[in-house]
Amino acid sequence: MNLAMLKPGEKRKIVKIGVRGSLKRRLMDMGLLVGEEVKVEKVAPLGDPIEVTIKDYSLSLRKREAKGILVEAMNGRQTTGNHKSVVGSQQSEKKTISVAVAGNPNSGKSTLINAIAGTKLQVGNWPGVTVEKREAVFNHEGKRIKLVDLPGTYSLSPYTQEEIIARDYLAHEKPDVIVDVVDSTNLERNLYLTVQLMELGIPVVVALNIYDEAGKKGYKIDIKAMKKMLGILVIPTVATRKKGLSDLLNAVVEAAENQSVHRLRELNYGEDIESAVRSVEEHVKSIYPSLVEKYPPRWLAIKLMEGDKHILKGVDISDNGNLVNETVSQLTSAHGEDIESIMADARYAQTVGLTQEVLKKPEIRRTELTEKIDRVVLNRFCGIPIFLAAMWLVFKLTFDVSTPFVDWVDAMTAGPFTRWAEAILGFIFAPDWVVSLCTDGIIAGVGFVLVFVPVIFAMMFFITFLEGSGYMARAAFVMDRAMHAMGLHGKSFIPMLLGFGCNVPAIYATRTLENPTDKALTALIIPLMSCGARLPVYVLFTGVFFPVHSGTVLWSLYVMGIVLAVGVGVIFRKTLFKGEATMFIMELPPYRMPSFRNLMIHTWEKGKHFLIKAGTYIFAISVLVWFLLNIPWGVEHKKDSLLGMAGQTIAPVFEPLGFGGWEAASSLVTGIIAKEIVVGTMGEIYVTERKEEQKEDSPTLTEDLKEIGLSFAGAVETSALNVFSTFRIASISTEEDEGQSRLRSVIHEAFTPLRSYAFMAFVLLYAPCMVTAIAFRQEFGTWKWFGVAFVYEFILAWVVAFAIYQGGSLLGMQ
């Protein structure tokens, strides 16, 4: 009988892990060991994957992998660890104490560093959030400390790219102290990594994080006993409330400076394993002394025995590997198991024995809030509708909250800021061309982009909330069957969802995928996810042509991107990326309410890139566009400028799509550099063409300042009313300002609703931006995949926009 055959609610004991190699190691790292009890909780709405609980935490895995796990009825099993206290590690006194912060995903590592050092690290609640290590340097009671936030890892036998990064840093950089952030509510599974960290021989300090939630569950942890049995310092912390952090830093300093007092205990895995480890360790020391300088000797011996391919690539023991092979062969013959199972069992024996000694749970188990929510959110019939509703609500709230502020910023840039710039430049007798450059080029270009900052930050805030709450992992669980149908891993859904914020970090997040094929395929379809940079275009056109239904129109564009991504994924999987999909196993973290502080920090981290781009290369490109619009010097009509002539040359390509004017074509060309520039270019082209038509008396500075304050207060009030309106599933109809945006009024004349929707669809699909291109190059080491993405997306965008415009025209929607 295999695990896939169990029905929800059934429990069984694991009798065999039927897969081999790195996949088997990953399953064991996650706690799926022979003899452990596993319970099937539920099946995803689409029939795959399944959710199981083991060692008090939840995992999701596909039925294909579950079929390789053989189970039988529970017989009961007790596992104890052999606890023996000895040995220490070398002390290295340095001016700056180097501290590596390690831990399982979702244990609160990034939150802890952010709370300690005030750094703005990405904080989320799903695996793979911290893809690259982040650093923070600060002083604590006269001691200089450098913290390095390592990617979340379940094991030092790496399976994913981020786990390789974490393991390599610990093995090669040899920090003075390792802070192991342990989830107090999931002690046994988290201590599995602690045991492996202790194998490195580097001083370890355990941060028992989320300690408050453990107390709420009725858990009682004997910290003194835990310190004694592990031989290391153990500090309870609540990172979200900054509790225990000072004690933790004191412990870090003490561990770094008094290593002779706080000695690591040398783990005892049993006489036969210890004898084998000593034999290999002595052999390596005598034959390869240079390796001992590079790696901790005991840890290296264990990794050589396990056949860790990443370590074997870095060492050359081909001439003397027989001793290792013979030692491993003797062990496997004696135990009747492969070496991965032997070592995993030995480590878990330590963690189980320790947990039994230090953790007391209440006799009557209470139903957790996470279980209650999952009964609805992961329900077979409700799961997908809830996901789609959540996405719709995000887009609706984004518009309802941000639109009043968009109008306010628009009015400020088009009014007071432009008038003030003209007044200052006139006061210093600046030439007309300088005035035009500053107002028509810089303020018109950058200003029309900055108008949409409220939309960007609102979208980032709501997506960050979903990440931090734990719902994103559920989204991957719900959608895995659909992802698998297109040949993708369920975890591919996470980078794809990140793509809604920005395609660049989403491309980098593909390194959380184990299989290179999954990684490349996911990266190719990520640009179809509508990023925040496209929002200015959507907001502009929906505000002009679909003011009442703007949220729904925006939602339709996002759904269009997802649907097309599915179709492209299926085609690519059957052509460019033939082969079997990788396994799906992923932790489902408990639901947690993200702190407002962390939400704001993360929102700022994502949104500030938009501001940086506006202040740097969007500024530079706006200046360049101004020059292109004014060369030959003194050109009377913009269409006769260099940019205008280039736009006229390529405009026929877009004629069948409904937007064959040179203005739109020119905007799309500059949009290849950055999608935000589409609106900036339109602002420079359309608005400066008609600027002379607007002549009115300028208000005084006092009147301007008064208007800025009053209009901002009005924006706050309207935004709040809109939020209440959203939850009544209604839309507030706001009166149009008499001073309608100059650009919007011109857009209203140049486009129609059908043409505008075709244009938005084209912008959604037509090409990755240049920063995304760089991300492709950095992540894959070649321009190949960016080239593939650029070509197929332009063709796809043209076909889709053609179908929308021509199809709508045939239906009389023109």
Phi, psi and omega in degrees: 000136180245167186298327182294341182276347182286148176265157178307132181100344182275142178244145175211165176261137179285130180248341180197141172258111190273359178262168184232172173068215185294331178293320178295319180297319179298315179300318180289323177300328180277002175101001180275085184247154175300131179098347180276149177275133179231141181235133175276121182270309183199165177249141181299155182308326181269007176096352180197138006276193176243154175255131178233155173243139177208134181055041174067021173220164187255141175230153170240137177211153181287157179296332179299316178287323181297331179294337179274001179252107182275139183228163173215179180295148182298133174246348183089142182204133176245131177237131180236157180253155178260109187257121183220132189254123176213225198327167184224187180232167186287145177264132175231111185273122180228157179296316176255126179277117180272122185235122175263129179258112183243169179159168176294155171304144177071016178271352176098025181299306183296321178297321181294314179296319179299320180291324182285309191253355181072014178284158183254076180271155178291128183239121180217186184226032176220156185300140174091014184292321180261088187288322179242155180292144178238149185239153174214127179245132182202174179250141177224110179050048176084356179254133178271125185236135173246116177264137176238117180275111180272153176301148178300136182217140177271342188201160173266009168258087196295142177241331180245166181298320181291330176289328175295317178301313182296313183295317181296322179296314181295320184284323186265320184279335178049070179297161180292322182217145172250124171266114180263109181275115185249132175285111185296337181277354183219059193295311187300314182292320181292327180291344176299321176289322179304315180300317180290326176295324179294333178297336181288340180080008177267140179307133182241135171241125181269125173260105178284086187277167181056036185294331180293322180292326177298319178295321179296330178281354182088011180283140174238117182251124179276093186292322180298316179295323180294317177301316184293317184287325179273334183075023180225166179283137181232122184236122175287136181222155170228090189299325183293337179249007179061033179266136177081003186287322178296317177298322180296315179295321176299319180294323178297313179298317181296317180294325181286324187262344182231055185292336179290334180277315182259079184274140171292139172279140177277120183295141179248110183267011183108149189301316183294319179292316181297321179296318179294317179298316180298320181297313180291322181297314179295322178298315180295319180298320184280323185267326185232067181299332180292329179291326180293328177289332183273323183235152170299127189299314181296316180297318179298319179299317180295318181293323176295320178296321181285349181070035180298112187293330180290326177284319181298329177294329184269352179233152180241098179238026184302326184280338185234026182278354183297322181298318179297314181297319180294319180297315179296319180299319179296319180294313183294326177292320181290325184264341183071022180224163175283168188294326179298317180293320180299312183289322178297317178298319181295318180291316180293333174300320177295312184291321179295314180299316179296315181298318179298329182278326190252345185246128174240124180255154177296146182294323180260117182278128178273148176289123184282155178300322179302317179296319181295317180293318182295333178299333179264309186295326182256012179300144184304323184263334185262340189304307183290315175302322179295320179297313180296322178294322179296317179295318178299318181296322177300313182292320180296313179296323179304313180290314185297324180282320191269332187305315178301324180285328174300313179297323181293311180297322179300314181295324181291316182289321181283338184253265187304314185297318179294317180296318180296318179298317179296321181293317180295315181293325177292326181295325181264013176057044178291145178299159182301323183292329177291318177300315179296318179300315184289317185274310182281331181267293187289306183291319179294319182286299180293321182299317181292339175278316181297337177306331188260011176304317179302323180294316181300311183292325178295315179298315180298322181297313184288323176293321178298322178297317179296321178296309185291334182283341183102358184287333182300321179296324177293324178299319178295321179296313182297322188265001186299321181300316178294320179295320181295326180298330178263014175080020181248158176283147177303326180289347175297336182295331182291309174302325179295319177293323176299329180299337176296332177277303178201135181293334186294303177296334178294320177297316179296327182290348178293346178291350175285350178272134187285324188267128180302326179294313177301320182297311182294317181296317179297316180298325181292329182261351178302318180299346175282347175281125186289109183279171181298334182293337179278343183305319179305322179294314181297314183298319180299308186284321178293325178295329180277314189254337182227054187297326182281328185246030185300318180298318180292319178297316178299315179302319181297325179292320179294318178296321177302315179299319180294313182298315179294326177297320178299313181297315179296319179300318179297315181296313181296323182294330181269354182238287185286329188234060177289146178141173184278139178288156181279169180290159178239112173217126189208139178285141173255099184291158177293154176290138177220145176276113180297142177290148181299324181298313180293324177299316181292321179297313182293320178299317178296318180302319180284315185287333184295335178297327177295317179294320179298317179296321179295326183273351183243267190282339173291324173301311182296319182290326177298319177296316180299316180298321178300315179297317180296332179277347183243008176247130003301145187302130178083015180301136186281316181247136184299331182291344178267001178282174179301314180294321179297317179293322177295319178297320179294329180294318184264352183304322180302334178298328184262356181303315179294348183266354176099355179226067184269010178287154182293333181296311180295319181298317179296321180296322180292327178296310180292334180293343176296328179290314177200133185297332179298333186288343177303312181291319179300318179294318177300320179298318180292321184285303187289315188288316182292337177294328188245014185298324184296339183289341186259108179230118179207161179290133180278136176288164179284169179299319179299317180295321178299311182297320178297317180294322178300313181294315182293318182291327177294317177300321177295324178295319178298314181297313180297320179299315179297317179297322179296322178298314178298323178297321180301315183284352171264009182052045177225172180231129179283132178263110181266147179289145178284140176290146175297320179274063179303143180311135180301317181294318181298320181295323179289320177301322180298327179280327187275337184237171171237168178305317181293315180296322181294321180292321177296321179295316178298321178296321179295316178298323178302322194249344204283334179186143172292151178283173184293325179293322175296323177300317179296321178298320175302313183296317182290322185280327185249351178072016181204157176272359187305308187289329175294319178300317177299314181298316183299313184292310185291327181289322179295316179297315180298316180299317181297315182296315182294313180297322177299314181297319180295310185289310182291321178295317177296323179295319179296330180273004177079022182273000183291000000 
